């Protein structure tokens, strides 16, 4: 039986062939067998300069529209196309831990070849059915005080980090990668600057952090298809480890660059632009990607692992209601908002607690913690309401007891929310420090 199986696996799969009929901008038009040239199919254009991988992204009449994964140099009318019969799959394995891979699952870290797994995983995987999915698990210790106390994240939850450029979201992601309590971390660097990739791997993760991590990289100079596929591969690798029963932390920086890549693909395929130039397919692909994170299936009383997803959203012009931010916020289970004004004051991470929310709270907190969070938020809100008058010296102390207390607590709370990137604070220590700041009025402080 083993010999028969080996013989079958050794057989050359049936090959489908077509030919290039035209090249228009970034798009290749080709003809071939209709049953092989389906949407999402992969093909290779054979040229004098080498083979060019392509993906079918649309149709014009009976011609397939293909977008290349690389430069179009050497493509000519009549060039032969070889269509991949298997489709876009990868075979992840535990040997991928500690490695840096590209959008195709190929190593880019000079660490030698990757050992493939036994089972193929589709790049465009489907999430578990809603009725078969487990509930989100216990809360996760992120090591970041502001998140651990005010916007707690549970295992299997999906959170967004919304920030403009230069506000510190990448540093926050590095803190989560270093300190979060998880079995495996899968990090997708989508459209990042090439210079920062090496720095992130060497300086942030280091050899110890890489032991539990797979990094998927597609830099900003790579084609749109590669940037989109790197995001899909990040979720595919996460799904593999989830199926092994692991708690996976999936960090993606950023969803906005995934959306920009899909916009570029859609416009090249002839889609009409909508709000700010984004095509309809962008808003179709976003939930397909983000819904893949979350709890695993629950069968026979046993739960698979979970994917806790943290996705950064680069808000255009610091407008937190721009199309991608607005669409993503409606899909995710909470959002952490970072603001430029806070960063300019020198407080990092620059999280605006009043604008951030976790939809799993207060279900993951006990009564004392809920009261503690409520009191701290009230103090922050009272100060924000009167901040302009306070800074001008126009507020008279004694006119409002709540504002007086907010002024008293403002500096200690700001110091609590600030945190060096090398520092980590546990869940319990974070609540204990918050209780000490708020004083004896809180029951948690009294218990301590």
Secondary structure, 3 states (H helix, E strand, C coil): CHHHHHHHHHCCCCCEEEEEEEEECCEEEEEECCCCCCCCCEEEEEECCEEEEEEEEEEECCEEEEEECCCCCCCCCCCEEEECCCCCEECCCHHHCCCEECCCCCECCCCCCCCCCCCCEECCCCCCCHHHECCCCCEECCCCHHHHHHCCEECCCEEEEEECCCCCHHHHHHHHHHHCCCCEEEEEEEEECHHHHHHHHHHHHHHHHHCCEEEEEEECCCCHHHHHHHHHHHHHHHHHHHHCCCEEEEEEECHHHHHHHHHHHHHHCCCCECHHHCEHHHHHHHHHHHCCCEECEEECCEECCEEEEEEEEECHHHCCCCHHHHHHHHHCCEEEEECHHHHHCCCCCCECHHHCEECCCCCCCCHHHHHHHHHHHHHHHHHHHHHHHHHHCCCCCCCCHHHHHHHHHHHHHHHHHCCCCCCCCCHHHHHHHHHHHHHHHCHHHHHC
